[in-house]
Amino acid sequence: MSSESGNENCLGWAARDASGFLSPYKFTRRVVGNDDVSLKITHCGVCFADVAWTRNKLGDSKYPLVPGHEIVGIVTEVGRNVEGFKVGDHVGVGTYVNSCRECEYCKDWMEVQCEKGSTFTFNGVDVDGTITKGGYSSFIVVHQRYCFRIPDLYPLAKAAPLLCAGITVYTPMKRHKMNQPGKSLGVIGLGGLGHLAVKLGKAFGLKVTVFSTSMSKKEEALNLLGADNFVVSSDEEQMKELQNSLHFIIDTAAGDHPFDPYMALLKKAGVFVLVGFPHEVKFSPANLNRDMRTISGSITGGTKDTQELLDFCAANKIYPEIDVIPIQYANEALERLIKRDVRYRFVIDIENSLK
């Protein structure tokens, strides 16, 4: 329902067209069903997906569009069939809010890979036929399966980026067994995803090398994030010294870049995981076949892995590096995100700024 319906119960910020400009917008959330959880949103992370869909980069944006899929908050109401959640609990919602729950992937708790397609947290079609609207808003109603417990002592603002950026790097790390102490991990790019890959890698006991195009990130990579090594990827000598030295590489870079120089850094049977979205991927088959290397892709993760990540980060005191902003700064934040001018994740203080 739009702001013309006259009975709006939710306040958000929405883009009205492909300019992507956000402004206040009132709309109606669906009523809480028997299996639903309603939560007051306290914080929402800012993801590049917010840029892509507010500006119709994929050609399927449905306006008015309320972005945001790194959502955290406090439970205000639960349906009669809800188990595991109660009013007052700290919870999160990630990149999707529904799936078929019947296919092999849903049954294996990999709902993001649902054969019928998972329902995105914004710009999807909800169970009541309305278009889903995201976390740049005062509250959200979601089926309990797609709601996650945030450990009580974990700061809500810092939990937000884990719901997309965090799970995006955690999923392939778990899948490819990048939790073996003493092994080596290369991380390409040091943004919202990359900095969490570094932190998780160190928590798993890996030796972590950061690859960046800019020397300006060296100090933070080594001293703030705890990386063991920092390499400027354009330095051919540094790259040559690391050939055949890494067990794993996670590539978080969004821009186009060559792949062969990085593939050559992997040991035999090494694993290269792509989580960024460059326009194309090109590499020599010899760099793959000759040394039994694997290249793999990944997006976010299933509900089981997401809850596991939240619990792991709380237990190991892993916290994203964030810049908390008011909702009124959202348009500027998106512009800065395009310019990669953020260290390392913007998080909107919904509770104290959305009025």
C-alpha positions, -999 to +999 in steps of 0.1 A: +000+000+000+012+035-008+011+067+012-022+075-005-040+047+013-047+068+044-039+041+070-001+039+069+016+024+099+052+025+089+076+053+082+105+048+058+127+065+033+121+056-003+133+062-038+106+072-062+125+068-095+158+058-110+175+089-097+177+069-064+170+100-043+156+090-010+130+109+010+104+102+037+076+078+028+047+063+047+033+029+039+015-001+055+031-033+067+011-065+067-005-076+100+015-101+121+005-137+112+007-168+133+043-175+123+055-139+121+078-117+142+074-079+142+105-059+152+112-023+158+142-015+136+170+001+155+198+000+129+202-008+092+234-013+073+240+004+039+249-021+012+258-016-025+225-035-032+208-003-020+225+016-047+218-010-074+181-012-068+173+024-059+189+034-092+173+006-112+207-008-122+192-043-128+161-030-146+135-044-123+131-018-095+096-013-083+089+022-070+085+036-044+114+015-032+125+013+004+160-003+005+180-019+033+186-056+041+211-055+070+184-051+096+186-053+134+161-044+161+139-055+190+109-078+189+076-060+196+051-088+187+051-125+179+025-147+163+008-176+182+030-203+166+063-185+170+089-204+190+124-191+200+115-154+199+097-132+225+090-096+229+122-077+238+146-100+220+174-086+199+170-099+164+181-094+128+168-098+092+190-103+062+187-103+025+156-124+020+123-129+039+108-160+023+114-190+002+095-221-008+107-242+022+101-274+001+130-277-024+162-295-016+180-263-008+154-250+016+153-284+033+191-281+037+188-246+052+202-230+021+171-209+014+191-182-005+194-209-032+157-217-032+147-234-066+117-211-068+137-181-058+139-165-024+119-134-017+142-104-013+138-082+018+130-053-005+118-051-041+103-087-039+068-099-037+056-106-001+031-133+010+002-108+008+011-097-027+026-064-018+061-054-027+086-060+001+101-029+017+134-029+035+151-016+066+153+021+059+120+021+079+106+020+115+096-017+117+093-049+097+072-081+099+089-113+089+083-151+091+102-165+121+123-187+099+140-156+084+146-139+117+178-143+136+188-141+173+214-116+181+233-125+213+223-101+241+257-085+247+265-080+210+260-043+200+231-040+176+247-014+154+277-037+148+255-067+141+238-051+111+267-056+086+268-093+095+234-099+079+248-094+044+285-085+042+294-109+070+274-139+058+286-133+022+322-141+032+314-166+059+294-189+037+322-198+012+347-199+041+327-226+058+319-244+025+356-246+015+369-253+050+388-221+054+388-227+092+420-247+093+445-229+116+479-223+100+467-222+064+469-191+043+442-168+030+444-139+005+417-112+005+413-091-025+397-057-017+393-041+017+358-028+018+327-039+037+331-075+027+369-076+026+375-063+061+352-089+075+369-117+056+402-106+072+386-106+107+370-140+102+402-154+087+422-143+117+396-158+141+399-191+122+437-190+127+446-183+091+476-163+079+459-135+061+473-114+032+454-084+020+456-073-017+447-037-025+452-012-053+460+015-027+489+017-002+467+040+019+450+010+034+482-008+046+482+006+082+446-002+088+449-037+072+478-046+095+472-027+127+434-023+129+422-055+112+452-077+121+462-089+087+496-106+085+507-091+052+497-064+028+504-063-009+498-036-035+484-057-063+501-036-091+536-044-076+548-072-098+577-081-076+555-085-045+530-106-064+558-128-079+572-135-044+538-149-033+533-173-062+521-208-052+518-197-015+481-194-007+456-221+002+426-198-003+416-165-019+384-145-014+379-119-041+356-091-028+365-065-055+335-051-074+355-035-102+370-052-133+405-066-127+428-094-141+424-128-126+455-147-138+479-128-114+459-139-085+453-175-097+490-179-099+493-172-061+474-203-052+490-235-041+481-268-059+444-275-052+440-240-039+405-224-039+396-190-054+362-177-043+345-148-061+319-128-041+322-095-059+305-088-092+330-076-119+316-073-154+335-103-166+359-131-154+388-141-177+417-163-169+439-189-186+426-224-183+462-235-175+461-216-143+431-237-133+438-271-147+475-275-143+475-272-105+441-286-098+428-252-086+391-245-080+372-213-087+339-209-070+312-182-067+290-174-037+264-149-026+249-147+009+240-177+029+212-199+044+195-193+077+215-220+096+248-204+086+236-169+093+227-178+129+260-197+132+279-166+121+261-143+145+269-167+174+305-171+162+311-134+161+297-129+195+317-157+210+349-145+194+343-107+198+344-101+161+330-066+153+326-049+120+342-015+116+312+009+112+303+046+107+269+052+123+249+079+105+214+094+107+188+086+081+191+121+069+226+113+056+215+083+036+217+100+002+252+112+008+261+078+022+250+061-010+271+086-031+301+079-009+296+042-013+297+045-050+331+063-046+342+037-021+346+064+004+336+044+035+356+025+062+341+001+063+303+000+066+277+028+070+250+018+095+219+040+098+207+048+133+170+043+125+158+044+161+172+078+169+169+096+135+138+083+117+111+105+130 
